[in-house]
């Protein structure tokens, strides 16, 4: 069986490390035959620092499904094409937005140090910080700190002007995540496991919805900042509290079911 886990807010609650109790249970599940896959909004570059080294060669999905790492080999699944990227850059310039743009390893960014995402951005200085124009094969863009009065206008303009993009609108966080069209965590799961994969999933945010909906069993780790009505109507998806104890309880049950 495959277990697929989002990182931030799902198994990592401080943005920096995963509690050892969770790590120990995931290693136990791996040792008795489960395939453990991590699926994050973070690019692989920023996913590795939060994962214990024992997990670095596990299958990793980054950038909301735009990139994968298998046995340490990193491979983009889709890039944002030049015409669509120009639309994004025009929006950044017109609205004077903060942003992070990732390619396979390096990035361009303008992020206020007070933003929670700042400390997750290349914390180990593994990559090069480039200019926007130096990014030639972007896999993901985050538009940050969008003003309330501009949010709907920006989202609608990009969706209309650049139809070959996928947008995840985090209006509550004033951010928009952008990847190539039809790229999400579930599409990346299919690229690793094949069509109609069987798996158990854990997630907590908008970018986990497709992954949870296609899971044999899905666990939504409660996030009070988003409307989860679409998930609560799915009897395959269970809601659990956002803490280590609640997560370990589920992992212990998975261990008992297989042993």
Buried (B, 14 or more C-beta within 10 A) or exposed (E): BBBBBBBBBBBBBEBEEBBEBBBEBBBBBBEEEBBBBBBBBBBBBBBBBBBEEEBBEBBBBBBBBBBBBBEEEBEBBBBBBEEBBEBBBBBBEEBEBBBBBBBBBBBBBBBEEEBEBBEBBBBEEEBEEBEBEEBEEBBBBBBBBBEEEBBEEBBEBBBEBBEEBBBBBBBEBBBBBBBBBEBBBBBBBEBBBEEEBEBBBBBBBBBBBBBBBBBEBBBBBBBEEBEBEEBEEBEEBEBBEBEBEBBBEBBEEBBEEEE
